[in-house]
Amino acid sequence: MWKWIERWATKRRTDAVPGKADDVPPKCATLHNYLTNRYADIVVLRFDQIEGLLGFRLPDAARTQEEWWAGTWRDGDERSCSDAWILAGMTARPNLLAHTVVFECESS
């Protein structure tokens, strides 16, 4: 619990940095908001739950390539949805066989 409180206090101070939330692609803003406002250091979501938050189907690369979740995957000039969890201060660890992703606070 204390880790979460410390993280929340730090996040509240850094939320005032101009442009931080603006860096998240608009299509992925709901996922970013969900992860930012969770009262947990670890959040596990199924692919269908992520799609429900986003409002669209994840690309095929998200289902087959772990790199897509690492934030190193780019589709041309389009910004990646990985900005949604990276800017929320989290990492994503997918289980492609189980169709789940563990989002974990980087300071945990």
CYANA upper distance limits for C-alpha pairs under 8 A (distance plus 0.5 A):
  1 MET  CA      5 ILE  CA      6.92
  2 TRP  CA      6 GLU  CA      6.63
  3 LYS  CA      7 ARG  CA      6.56
  3 LYS  CA    108 SER  CA      7.99
  4 TRP  CA      8 TRP  CA      6.43
  4 TRP  CA     39 TYR  CA      7.47
  4 TRP  CA     40 ALA  CA      7.17
  4 TRP  CA     41 ASP  CA      7.06
  5 ILE  CA      9 ALA  CA      6.62
  6 GLU  CA     10 THR  CA      6.72
  7 ARG  CA     11 LYS  CA      6.44
  7 ARG  CA    107 SER  CA      8.28
  8 TRP  CA     12 ARG  CA      6.56
  9 ALA  CA     13 ARG  CA      7.00
 10 THR  CA     14 THR  CA      6.84
 11 LYS  CA     15 ASP  CA      6.38
 12 ARG  CA     16 ALA  CA      7.75
 15 ASP  CA     20 LYS  CA      7.67
 15 ASP  CA     21 ALA  CA      8.30
 19 GLY  CA     23 ASP  CA      6.69
 20 LYS  CA     24 VAL  CA      8.21
 20 LYS  CA     87 LEU  CA      7.77
 21 ALA  CA     87 LEU  CA      7.96
 23 ASP  CA     83 ASP  CA      7.85
 24 VAL  CA     28 CYS  CA      7.15
 24 VAL  CA     29 ALA  CA      6.60
 24 VAL  CA     32 HIS  CA      7.98
 24 VAL  CA     81 CYS  CA      7.99
 24 VAL  CA     83 ASP  CA      6.00
 24 VAL  CA     84 ALA  CA      6.07
 24 VAL  CA     87 LEU  CA      7.90
 25 PRO  CA     29 ALA  CA      6.89
 25 PRO  CA     79 ARG  CA      6.91
 25 PRO  CA     80 SER  CA      7.79
 25 PRO  CA     81 CYS  CA      7.20
 25 PRO  CA     83 ASP  CA      7.84
 25 PRO  CA     84 ALA  CA      8.02
 27 LYS  CA     54 LEU  CA      7.28
 28 CYS  CA     32 HIS  CA      6.98
 28 CYS  CA     54 LEU  CA      6.42
 28 CYS  CA     81 CYS  CA      6.19
 28 CYS  CA     84 ALA  CA      6.57
 29 ALA  CA     33 ASN  CA      6.59
 29 ALA  CA     54 LEU  CA      8.36
 29 ALA  CA     84 ALA  CA      7.06
 30 THR  CA     34 TYR  CA      6.59
 30 THR  CA     53 LEU  CA      6.54
 30 THR  CA     54 LEU  CA      6.65
 31 LEU  CA     35 LEU  CA      6.71
 31 LEU  CA     50 ILE  CA      7.70
 31 LEU  CA     53 LEU  CA      6.31
 31 LEU  CA     54 LEU  CA      6.69
 31 LEU  CA     84 ALA  CA      6.80
 31 LEU  CA     85 TRP  CA      8.15
 32 HIS  CA     36 THR  CA      6.49
 32 HIS  CA     84 ALA  CA      4.85
 32 HIS  CA     85 TRP  CA      6.35
 32 HIS  CA     87 LEU  CA      8.08
 32 HIS  CA     88 ALA  CA      6.71
 33 ASN  CA     37 ASN  CA      6.55
 33 ASN  CA     88 ALA  CA      8.48
 34 TYR  CA     38 ARG  CA      6.81
 35 LEU  CA     43 VAL  CA      8.21
 35 LEU  CA     85 TRP  CA      7.36
 35 LEU  CA     88 ALA  CA      6.90
 36 THR  CA     88 ALA  CA      5.66
 36 THR  CA     89 GLY  CA      8.46
 41 ASP  CA    104 GLU  CA      6.21
 41 ASP  CA    105 CYS  CA      5.50
 41 ASP  CA    108 SER  CA      7.22
 42 ILE  CA    102 VAL  CA      7.32
 42 ILE  CA    103 PHE  CA      6.18
 42 ILE  CA    104 GLU  CA      4.97
 42 ILE  CA    105 CYS  CA      6.87
 43 VAL  CA    102 VAL  CA      6.33
 43 VAL  CA    103 PHE  CA      5.59
 43 VAL  CA    104 GLU  CA      6.95
 44 VAL  CA    100 THR  CA      7.38
 44 VAL  CA    101 VAL  CA      6.19
 44 VAL  CA    102 VAL  CA      4.99
 44 VAL  CA    103 PHE  CA      6.64
 45 LEU  CA     49 GLN  CA      6.50
 45 LEU  CA     50 ILE  CA      6.96
 45 LEU  CA    100 THR  CA      6.11
 45 LEU  CA    101 VAL  CA      5.97
 45 LEU  CA    102 VAL  CA      7.16
 45 LEU  CA    103 PHE  CA      8.47
 46 ARG  CA     50 ILE  CA      6.91
 46 ARG  CA     99 HIS  CA      6.26
 46 ARG  CA    100 THR  CA      4.68
 46 ARG  CA    101 VAL  CA      6.82
 47 PHE  CA     51 GLU  CA      6.66
 47 PHE  CA     58 LEU  CA      8.13
 47 PHE  CA     99 HIS  CA      5.98
 47 PHE  CA    100 THR  CA      6.17
 47 PHE  CA    101 VAL  CA      7.79
 48 ASP  CA     52 GLY  CA      6.61
 49 GLN  CA     53 LEU  CA      6.88
 50 ILE  CA     54 LEU  CA      6.67
 51 GLU  CA     55 GLY  CA      6.16
 51 GLU  CA     56 PHE  CA      5.96
 51 GLU  CA     57 ARG  CA      5.89
 51 GLU  CA     58 LEU  CA      6.76
 52 GLY  CA     56 PHE  CA      7.61
 58 LEU  CA     62 ALA  CA      6.70
 58 LEU  CA     63 ARG  CA      8.10
 59 PRO  CA     63 ARG  CA      7.67
 60 ASP  CA     64 THR  CA      6.98
 61 ALA  CA     65 GLN  CA      5.73
 61 ALA  CA     68 TRP  CA      6.87
 62 ALA  CA     66 GLU  CA      7.57
 62 ALA  CA     68 TRP  CA      6.00
 62 ALA  CA     69 TRP  CA      7.30
 63 ARG  CA     96 LEU  CA      6.52
 63 ARG  CA     99 HIS  CA      7.83
 64 THR  CA     96 LEU  CA      7.09
 65 GLN  CA     69 TRP  CA      8.17
 66 GLU  CA     70 ALA  CA      7.07
 66 GLU  CA     94 PRO  CA      7.12
 66 GLU  CA     96 LEU  CA      8.13
 67 GLU  CA     71 GLY  CA      7.19
 67 GLU  CA     72 THR  CA      6.39
 67 GLU  CA     73 TRP  CA      6.27
 68 TRP  CA     72 THR  CA      6.95
 68 TRP  CA     73 TRP  CA      5.24
 68 TRP  CA     74 ARG  CA      8.33
 68 TRP  CA     82 SER  CA      8.15
 69 TRP  CA     73 TRP  CA      8.11
 69 TRP  CA     82 SER  CA      6.77
 69 TRP  CA     92 ALA  CA      6.44
 69 TRP  CA     93 ARG  CA      7.58
 69 TRP  CA     94 PRO  CA      7.39
 70 ALA  CA     82 SER  CA      7.68
 70 ALA  CA     91 THR  CA      8.08
 70 ALA  CA     92 ALA  CA      7.10
 70 ALA  CA     93 ARG  CA      8.27
 71 GLY  CA     80 SER  CA      7.59
 71 GLY  CA     82 SER  CA      5.54
 71 GLY  CA     83 ASP  CA      7.77
 71 GLY  CA     86 ILE  CA      8.42
 73 TRP  CA     80 SER  CA      7.67
 74 ARG  CA     78 GLU  CA      7.26
 74 ARG  CA     79 ARG  CA      7.33
 74 ARG  CA     80 SER  CA      6.61
 75 ASP  CA     79 ARG  CA      8.09
 75 ASP  CA     80 SER  CA      7.99
 79 ARG  CA     83 ASP  CA      8.17
 81 CYS  CA     85 TRP  CA      8.30
 82 SER  CA     86 ILE  CA      6.59
 83 ASP  CA     87 LEU  CA      6.12
 84 ALA  CA     88 ALA  CA      6.88
 85 TRP  CA     89 GLY  CA      6.87
 85 TRP  CA     90 MET  CA      5.71
 85 TRP  CA     91 THR  CA      7.02
 85 TRP  CA     92 ALA  CA      7.81
 85 TRP  CA    103 PHE  CA      8.07
 86 ILE  CA     90 MET  CA      5.77
 86 ILE  CA     91 THR  CA      6.76
 89 GLY  CA    105 CYS  CA      6.35
 89 GLY  CA    106 GLU  CA      6.38
 90 MET  CA    103 PHE  CA      6.46
 90 MET  CA    104 GLU  CA      5.59
 90 MET  CA    105 CYS  CA      4.81
 90 MET  CA    106 GLU  CA      5.67
 91 THR  CA    103 PHE  CA      5.99
 91 THR  CA    104 GLU  CA      5.82
 91 THR  CA    105 CYS  CA      6.98
 91 THR  CA    106 GLU  CA      6.73
 92 ALA  CA    101 VAL  CA      6.80
 92 ALA  CA    102 VAL  CA      6.16
 92 ALA  CA    103 PHE  CA      5.06
 92 ALA  CA    104 GLU  CA      7.08
 93 ARG  CA    101 VAL  CA      6.01
 93 ARG  CA    102 VAL  CA      5.54
 93 ARG  CA    103 PHE  CA      6.89
 94 PRO  CA     99 HIS  CA      7.97
 94 PRO  CA    100 THR  CA      6.38
 94 PRO  CA    101 VAL  CA      4.66
 94 PRO  CA    102 VAL  CA      6.71
 95 ASN  CA     99 HIS  CA      6.35
 95 ASN  CA    100 THR  CA      5.81
 95 ASN  CA    101 VAL  CA      6.50
 96 LEU  CA    100 THR  CA      7.21
104 GLU  CA    108 SER  CA      7.81
